[in-house]
Amino acid sequence: MKAIIYHEFGQTPVLETLPDPTPPRQGVVLGVKATGLCLSDWHGWQGHDPDIRLPHVPGHELVGVVEALGSEVRTWQIGDRVTLPFVCGCGTCPQCDSGNHQVCDRQFQPGFTHWGSFAERVAVDFADVNLVSVPEGLNDVTAASLGCRFATAYRGVVHQGTLRSGQSLAVHGCGGVGLSAVMIAKALGAEVLAVDINAEKLDLATDLGADHAILAKNPQEVVPQIMEYSQGGVDVSMDALGHPDTAFNSIACLKKRGRHVQIGIMSTQNRNSAVPLDLIVAKELELVGSHGIQAHAYPQMLALIQEAQIPLDKLVEKTISIAEAPQELVGMAEFTGSGVTVIDRF
């Protein structure tokens, strides 16, 4: 199979011909139809994820068709079109027993713990627990855009942020996760304040429903602007980027008893960033992390998409071939795009 692989962290990945994967006993092999490029892939390529072992094939936002079945798979058949969360649960550990597959003790992560979907084929373990049928009306490219970013934003906004109609949400960083959060919050009936350093991304956030767009030329000016627009602070705030400035501002812009959701991944040197502990105590703020979503939560998410007619296609900025993926991955450090890039030609 053709696949994108890197042999050293930080070295430009290359397109190579690699052996086809075989399915685990509880898993499947998927023929990849579309797969998104995500900032998490860039972090992995930079060496920020301790689970990655070299050489490595990245990619974790995918839609594919089942091509081979493990001997213990019971739910799926050859030809089924499916997607999956980027964190796959084993189905048997204490976390999975409690329904929290996204923090499974034996989690399987294509593109991180195992080779991923920047390839013609990918092996996925624990298929009966993790695979999700793709609705007929959802095309491959749009479905791939759900993969990490939209699904992660959904759980962050709905389950971890517990955002409700009539409340307010500040989104710090309008990449794929942030733009998804904007759409989800508007579908819930919330007021949305979008923050980014890129005016083009803010234009897209506004087009997707953001009520206020804040250009963060100076990080120190962000919180006062949010406080002004929200008349004293927002109910929920999300760091969708993963940077000391966005995390600090996300906490500092909350109203009393507000909730901060940390989704963005920090680089290695920033993972112990400072937080405003004085505000956390004085305002009784809540800080929660959000790490992916469970496969069993997909029906609820897909129902909201259908009921609210969320325009998922607007998330996709462009599609590329697998041969173009190495340069696209390397260029993600510049934060230039205003939407999701998807590989759909192999």
C-alpha positions as CSV (number, residue, x, y, z in Angstrom):
1,M,0.0,0.0,0.0
2,K,1.0,3.6,-0.4
3,A,1.5,5.5,2.8
4,I,3.0,8.6,4.3
5,I,5.7,7.7,6.9
6,Y,8.4,9.5,8.9
7,H,11.5,7.9,10.3
8,E,12.6,10.7,12.6
9,F,10.6,13.3,14.5
10,G,10.7,16.7,12.7
11,Q,12.0,15.2,9.4
12,T,9.8,15.7,6.4
13,P,7.6,12.6,5.9
14,V,7.8,10.7,2.7
15,L,5.4,8.7,0.5
16,E,6.5,5.0,0.5
17,T,5.1,1.6,-0.5
18,L,4.6,-0.4,2.7
19,P,3.2,-3.9,3.4
20,D,-0.6,-4.1,3.7
21,P,-1.8,-4.5,7.3
22,T,-3.6,-7.6,8.7
23,P,-6.6,-7.4,11.0
24,P,-6.1,-8.0,14.7
25,R,-8.4,-10.8,16.1
26,Q,-10.9,-8.2,17.4
27,G,-10.2,-5.7,14.6
28,V,-10.6,-4.9,11.0
29,V,-8.6,-3.5,8.1
30,L,-10.2,-0.5,6.5
31,G,-9.7,0.7,2.9
32,V,-9.3,4.5,3.6
33,K,-11.6,6.7,1.6
34,A,-10.8,10.0,3.2
35,T,-8.7,11.2,6.1
36,G,-8.2,14.7,7.6
37,L,-5.0,16.5,8.5
38,C,-5.1,17.6,12.1
39,L,-2.8,19.7,14.3
40,S,-2.6,16.7,16.5
41,D,-0.8,14.9,13.6
42,W,1.7,17.8,13.5
43,H,2.2,17.5,17.3
44,G,2.9,13.8,16.9
45,W,5.3,14.4,14.0
46,Q,7.2,16.9,16.3
47,G,7.6,14.3,18.9
48,H,5.1,15.7,21.5
49,D,3.3,12.3,21.9
50,P,5.2,9.7,24.0
51,D,3.1,6.9,22.5
52,I,4.5,7.2,19.0
53,R,7.3,4.8,18.1
54,L,9.4,5.3,14.9
55,P,9.0,4.8,12.1
56,H,5.5,6.0,12.0
57,V,2.4,6.5,9.8
58,P,0.2,9.4,11.0
59,G,-3.5,10.0,10.5
60,H,-6.5,9.6,12.8
61,E,-9.5,11.3,11.2
62,L,-10.8,8.8,8.7
63,V,-13.7,7.2,6.8
64,G,-13.2,3.8,5.3
65,V,-14.7,0.6,4.1
66,V,-14.2,-2.7,5.8
67,E,-11.9,-4.9,3.7
68,A,-10.8,-7.6,6.1
69,L,-12.2,-9.0,9.4
70,G,-10.5,-10.4,12.5
71,S,-11.7,-13.8,13.7
72,E,-13.6,-12.4,16.7
73,V,-15.4,-9.5,15.0
74,R,-19.2,-10.0,15.2
75,T,-20.8,-6.7,14.4
76,W,-19.3,-5.7,11.0
77,Q,-19.2,-7.1,7.5
78,I,-17.0,-6.6,4.5
79,G,-18.1,-3.5,2.6
80,D,-19.4,-1.6,5.6
81,R,-18.6,2.1,5.5
82,V,-17.5,3.3,8.9
83,T,-15.7,5.9,10.9
84,L,-14.4,5.9,14.5
85,P,-13.2,8.1,17.4
86,F,-9.5,8.9,17.4
87,V,-9.3,7.3,20.9
88,C,-10.6,3.7,20.7
89,G,-11.6,1.8,23.8
90,C,-10.9,-1.8,24.6
91,G,-14.4,-2.4,25.9
92,T,-13.4,-4.3,29.1
93,C,-11.3,-2.0,31.3
94,P,-12.8,-0.1,34.3
95,Q,-13.0,3.1,32.2
96,C,-14.8,1.4,29.4
97,D,-17.1,-0.3,31.8
98,S,-18.1,3.1,33.1
99,G,-18.8,4.3,29.5
100,N,-15.6,6.4,29.3
101,H,-13.9,4.8,26.4
102,Q,-12.1,8.1,25.5
103,V,-9.8,7.5,28.5
104,C,-9.5,3.7,28.1
105,D,-6.7,2.1,30.1
106,R,-5.7,0.1,27.0
107,Q,-6.7,2.7,24.4
108,F,-5.9,2.1,20.7
109,Q,-5.2,5.3,18.7
110,P,-4.6,5.0,15.0
111,G,-1.9,7.6,14.1
112,F,-0.5,7.6,17.6
113,T,-0.2,4.3,19.5
114,H,-0.4,2.5,16.1
115,W,0.1,3.3,12.4
116,G,-2.6,5.6,11.1
117,S,-4.7,6.5,8.1
118,F,-2.3,8.5,5.9
119,A,-2.3,5.3,3.9
120,E,-4.5,3.3,1.5
121,R,-5.3,0.9,4.3
122,V,-5.3,1.0,8.1
123,A,-5.8,-1.7,10.8
124,V,-8.2,-0.9,13.6
125,D,-8.5,-2.9,16.8
126,F,-11.6,-3.5,19.0
127,A,-13.9,-3.0,16.0
128,D,-17.1,-4.1,17.7
129,V,-16.6,-1.4,20.4
130,N,-15.4,1.5,18.3
131,L,-16.6,1.5,14.7
132,V,-19.5,3.7,13.8
133,S,-21.7,3.4,10.6
134,V,-21.5,6.5,8.4
135,P,-25.0,7.7,7.3
136,E,-25.7,7.4,3.6
137,G,-26.3,11.2,3.3
138,L,-22.8,12.0,4.6
139,N,-20.1,11.9,2.0
140,D,-16.6,10.6,2.7
141,V,-14.8,14.0,2.9
142,T,-17.4,15.6,5.2
143,A,-17.6,12.5,7.4
144,A,-13.8,12.6,7.7
145,S,-14.0,16.1,9.0
146,L,-16.0,14.8,12.0
147,G,-13.1,12.6,13.0
148,C,-11.2,14.3,15.6
149,R,-12.1,18.0,15.4
150,F,-15.9,18.1,15.3
151,A,-16.4,15.1,17.5
152,T,-13.9,16.4,20.0
153,A,-15.5,19.8,20.0
154,Y,-18.9,18.2,20.5
155,R,-17.9,16.4,23.6
156,G,-16.0,19.4,24.9
157,V,-19.0,21.7,24.4
158,V,-21.9,19.4,25.3
159,H,-20.6,16.9,27.8
160,Q,-17.6,18.6,29.4
161,G,-18.6,22.2,29.0
162,T,-22.3,21.4,29.7
163,L,-23.2,24.5,27.6
164,R,-26.9,25.2,27.4
165,S,-29.3,27.4,25.4
166,G,-29.0,31.0,26.5
167,Q,-25.5,30.7,27.9
168,S,-22.3,32.1,26.4
169,L,-19.2,30.4,25.0
170,A,-15.8,31.9,24.2
171,V,-13.7,29.9,21.7
172,H,-10.0,30.6,21.8
173,G,-8.5,29.4,18.5
174,C,-10.6,29.0,15.4
175,G,-9.0,26.0,13.7
176,G,-11.0,22.9,13.1
177,V,-11.9,22.3,16.7
178,G,-12.7,25.9,17.4
179,L,-14.9,26.3,14.3
180,S,-16.7,23.1,15.1
181,A,-17.3,24.4,18.6
182,V,-18.8,27.6,17.1
183,M,-21.3,25.6,15.1
184,I,-22.2,23.3,17.9
185,A,-22.8,26.1,20.4
186,K,-25.0,28.0,17.9
187,A,-27.0,24.8,17.3
188,L,-27.6,24.7,21.1
189,G,-28.8,28.3,21.2
190,A,-25.8,29.9,22.9
191,E,-24.0,33.2,22.3
192,V,-20.5,32.7,20.8
193,L,-17.4,34.8,21.0
194,A,-14.7,33.7,18.7
195,V,-11.0,34.6,19.2
196,D,-8.1,34.2,16.9
197,I,-5.0,35.9,15.5
198,N,-6.1,35.3,11.9
199,A,-8.8,37.6,10.5
200,E,-9.7,35.1,7.8
201,K,-10.5,32.4,10.4
202,L,-12.6,34.9,12.3
203,D,-14.5,35.7,9.1
204,L,-15.3,32.0,8.7
205,A,-16.3,31.8,12.4
206,T,-18.7,34.7,11.9
207,D,-20.1,33.0,8.8
208,L,-20.7,29.9,10.9
209,G,-22.6,31.9,13.5
210,A,-20.2,33.5,15.9
211,D,-21.9,36.6,17.5
212,H,-18.6,38.4,18.2
213,A,-15.2,38.1,16.5
214,I,-12.1,39.2,18.5
215,L,-8.8,39.6,16.6
216,A,-6.1,38.7,19.2
217,K,-3.3,41.0,18.0
218,N,-2.3,41.5,21.6
219,P,-3.2,38.6,24.0
220,Q,-3.5,41.0,26.9
221,E,-6.4,42.8,25.2
222,V,-8.5,39.7,24.7
223,V,-10.0,39.3,28.2
224,P,-11.1,42.9,28.5
225,Q,-12.9,42.7,25.1
226,I,-14.7,39.4,26.1
227,M,-15.7,41.0,29.4
228,E,-17.2,43.9,27.6
229,Y,-19.1,41.9,25.0
230,S,-20.4,39.4,27.6
231,Q,-21.1,42.0,30.3
232,G,-18.9,40.4,32.9
233,G,-17.6,37.1,31.6
234,V,-18.8,34.0,29.7
235,D,-20.4,30.8,31.1
236,V,-18.0,28.5,29.3
237,S,-14.7,29.1,27.6
238,M,-12.6,26.7,25.6
239,D,-8.9,26.7,24.7
240,A,-9.1,25.0,21.3
241,L,-5.5,25.8,20.3
242,G,-3.2,24.8,23.1
243,H,-1.0,27.7,24.0
244,P,-0.2,29.4,27.3
245,D,-1.9,32.7,26.2
246,T,-5.1,31.0,25.0
247,A,-5.3,28.8,28.1
248,F,-4.8,31.7,30.5
249,N,-7.2,34.0,28.7
250,S,-9.8,31.2,28.5
251,I,-9.8,30.9,32.3
252,A,-9.5,34.6,32.9
253,C,-12.6,35.6,30.8
254,L,-15.0,33.4,32.7
255,K,-17.8,34.7,34.9
256,K,-18.2,33.5,38.5
257,R,-18.6,29.7,38.7
258,G,-17.8,29.5,35.0
259,R,-16.2,26.5,33.3
260,H,-13.0,26.2,31.3
261,V,-12.5,23.4,28.8
262,Q,-9.0,22.5,27.8
263,I,-8.9,20.7,24.4
264,G,-5.9,22.2,22.7
265,I,-2.6,20.2,23.2
266,M,0.3,22.1,24.5
267,S,3.8,21.7,23.1
268,T,6.3,19.9,25.3
269,Q,7.9,23.1,26.6
270,N,4.5,24.6,27.5
271,R,2.8,21.6,29.1
272,N,3.1,23.1,32.6
273,S,1.8,26.5,31.8
274,A,0.8,29.0,34.4
275,V,-2.9,29.4,35.3
276,P,-4.6,32.3,37.2
277,L,-5.1,30.4,40.5
278,D,-6.3,33.5,42.3
279,L,-9.3,33.8,39.9
280,I,-10.0,30.0,40.1
281,V,-10.4,30.3,43.8
282,A,-12.1,33.7,44.0
283,K,-14.7,32.9,41.3
284,E,-15.0,29.2,42.1
285,L,-14.1,28.3,38.5
286,E,-14.1,24.8,37.1
287,L,-11.3,23.5,34.8
288,V,-12.0,20.3,32.8
289,G,-10.1,18.5,30.1
290,S,-11.7,16.9,27.1
291,H,-10.0,14.1,25.2
292,G,-11.9,12.7,22.2
293,I,-15.4,11.1,22.3
294,Q,-16.8,7.6,22.7
295,A,-18.3,5.7,19.8
296,H,-21.6,5.3,21.7
297,A,-22.0,9.1,21.8
298,Y,-21.9,9.4,18.0
299,P,-25.7,8.8,17.5
300,Q,-26.5,11.8,19.7
301,M,-23.9,13.9,17.9
302,L,-25.2,12.9,14.4
303,A,-28.8,13.6,15.6
304,L,-27.8,17.2,16.5
305,I,-26.1,17.6,13.1
306,Q,-29.3,16.5,11.3
307,E,-31.8,18.4,13.5
308,A,-29.9,21.7,13.4
309,Q,-28.8,21.2,9.8
310,I,-25.2,22.0,10.8
311,P,-23.3,22.9,7.6
312,L,-20.4,20.5,8.0
313,D,-19.2,21.1,4.4
314,K,-18.2,24.6,5.4
315,L,-15.5,23.2,7.6
316,V,-13.6,21.7,4.7
317,E,-11.3,24.2,3.1
318,K,-9.7,21.9,0.5
319,T,-9.0,18.3,-0.5
320,I,-5.6,17.0,-1.5
321,S,-3.9,13.8,-2.7
322,I,-1.8,11.6,-0.4
323,A,1.3,12.8,-2.3
324,E,0.6,16.3,-1.2
325,A,0.3,15.4,2.5
326,P,3.9,15.7,3.6
327,Q,4.2,19.4,2.8
328,E,0.7,20.1,4.2
329,L,1.7,18.4,7.5
330,V,4.9,20.3,7.7
331,G,3.2,23.6,6.9
332,M,0.6,23.3,9.7
333,A,3.0,25.1,12.1
334,E,2.2,28.3,10.3
335,F,-1.6,28.1,11.2
336,T,-2.5,29.6,7.8
337,G,-5.5,27.7,6.7
338,S,-9.1,28.6,7.7
339,G,-10.7,25.2,7.6
340,V,-10.0,21.4,7.4
341,T,-7.8,19.8,4.8
342,V,-8.7,16.2,3.8
343,I,-6.8,13.6,1.8
344,D,-9.3,12.0,-0.5
345,R,-7.1,10.8,-3.4
346,F,-4.8,7.8,-2.9
